[in-house]
């Protein structure tokens, strides 16, 4: 199979390679998702696009875990923005979650709560009760490269599929 974007030597329907994915991701992949095998040393965006195609800089999205705090209550959420932008944690996320303070979740929290590897966190297979905030530019992109839940490998997913994931909400101004 050939990946719909990028220069990857190996691509498979994600549903055919569930054994290569963390359990929560494996349970949530759908037939329109493609798994591409990638070098874990090249998982970060700059190294990734240098190795697999410079056009992927505009066809990649990053998923980050944020923690919102109001009093003693902490709300975890995931945010998905194009890799050419950053998440507006202090305004868009904080206001949407209705919290007094929002920040990126500590690495051990993000990894422990998702069951995924840091640097490979994906919106596919997140805890069901988490909000998933998605920048509208992500939903409007035909195909995007996102994490697979592990540092090795990526998923290629239509933007409209990402926007339809459980808990997803499009949030204007999320990516700045």
ABEGO torsion letter per residue (X at the ends): XBBABEBBABBBBAAAAAAABBAAAAAABBAABBBBBBBAAAABAAAAAAAAEAAAAAABBBBBBBBBBBEABBBBBBBBBBAABBBBAAAAAAAAAGBABBBBBBAAAAAAAAGBBBGABBABGBBAABBBBBBAAAAABABBBBBAGBABEBBBBBAAAAAABBGBBBBBGABX
